Amino acid sequence: QVQLVESGGGLVQAGGSLRLSCAASGSIFSFYSMGWYRQPPGKQRDLVATVAGGGGTNYADSVKGRFTVSRDNAKNTLYLQMNNLKPEDTAVYYCYAKRDPWKVDYWGQGTQVTVSS
């Protein structure tokens, strides 16, 4: 069983930056993919960014050009660099990991990101 622990959330003004981290309790080398979801208040959880085991990345249209997802296998850590933040980015951000393409195997506990206008 692998535990994922997010950190780096907080309150930031519009136009600012934050970097989220997701530390795994075990090796992430063999994970099929990892990434980030977010859930705004009163809304569903949506996919934000993914990074595959081979390094390929995908992003939601709403964050393309502003967010960068990366993984450091040596440190067993996933990152989300968020630049030019907007109030609509306000949400709880969750990291996840998949061992295969079909389901999420592990979730983090979530970290709050609040962007003020």
C-alpha positions in Angstrom: 0.0 0.0 0.0 1.4 3.4 -1.0 0.3 6.6 0.7 0.3 10.0 -1.1 0.7 13.2 0.8 0.2 16.6 -0.8 1.7 19.9 0.3 2.2 23.4 -1.0 -1.4 24.7 -1.2 -2.4 28.0 0.2 -3.7 31.4 -0.5 -2.3 33.4 -3.4 -3.4 36.5 -5.3 -4.4 36.3 -9.0 -1.4 36.2 -11.2 0.7 34.4 -8.6 2.3 31.0 -8.5 2.3 27.9 -6.3 4.0 24.6 -6.5 2.2 21.5 -5.2 4.1 18.4 -4.1 2.8 14.9 -3.7 5.2 12.6 -1.8 4.7 8.9 -2.0 5.6 6.5 0.8 7.0 4.0 -1.7 8.5 3.8 -5.2 6.6 5.5 -7.9 8.8 4.2 -10.7 6.4 1.4 -11.8 3.2 3.5 -11.8 1.5 3.6 -15.1 0.6 7.3 -14.6 0.3 9.9 -11.9 -1.4 13.3 -11.9 -3.7 15.8 -10.3 -7.4 16.3 -10.0 -9.2 19.3 -8.5 -12.6 19.9 -7.0 -14.0 23.4 -6.7 -16.5 24.1 -4.0 -19.9 22.4 -4.8 -18.6 21.0 -8.1 -17.3 17.6 -9.4 -13.7 16.5 -9.3 -12.0 17.1 -12.6 -8.7 16.0 -14.1 -6.1 18.7 -14.3 -2.9 17.1 -15.5 -1.3 13.7 -15.9 2.3 12.4 -16.4 2.9 8.9 -17.7 5.6 6.6 -16.7 7.5 7.4 -19.9 7.2 11.1 -19.1 4.4 12.1 -21.5 2.1 14.8 -20.1 -1.5 15.9 -20.7 -3.4 18.9 -19.4 -6.9 20.2 -19.2 -7.5 23.0 -21.7 -8.2 25.4 -18.8 -4.6 25.1 -17.4 -2.5 24.6 -20.6 0.4 27.0 -20.8 0.0 27.8 -17.1 0.5 24.5 -15.2 3.4 22.0 -15.5 3.2 18.5 -14.1 6.4 16.5 -13.4 7.6 13.5 -11.5 10.9 12.8 -9.8 11.2 9.0 -9.5 14.4 9.3 -7.4 12.5 11.3 -4.8 9.2 9.5 -5.2 7.5 12.8 -5.7 5.0 14.3 -8.1 4.8 18.1 -8.7 2.4 20.6 -10.1 3.8 24.0 -10.9 1.0 26.5 -11.2 1.7 29.9 -12.7 -0.6 32.9 -13.5 -3.2 31.6 -11.2 -6.8 32.7 -11.6 -9.7 32.8 -9.1 -11.3 29.9 -11.0 -8.3 27.7 -10.1 -9.6 27.8 -6.5 -10.2 24.2 -5.5 -9.0 21.3 -3.4 -6.2 19.6 -5.4 -5.7 15.8 -5.2 -2.9 13.8 -6.5 -3.4 10.2 -7.7 -1.5 7.2 -8.9 -2.5 4.4 -11.3 -0.8 1.0 -11.6 -2.7 0.4 -14.9 -4.8 2.4 -17.3 -8.2 1.4 -15.9 -8.5 2.8 -12.4 -7.0 5.1 -9.8 -5.3 3.0 -7.2 -4.2 5.7 -4.7 -5.4 9.1 -3.8 -3.8 11.8 -1.7 -5.8 13.6 1.0 -6.1 16.9 -0.9 -4.6 20.4 -0.5 -6.6 23.6 -0.6 -5.6 26.2 -3.2 -7.4 29.6 -2.9 -6.8 32.4 -5.5 -8.0 35.8 -4.6 -9.0 38.4 -7.2 
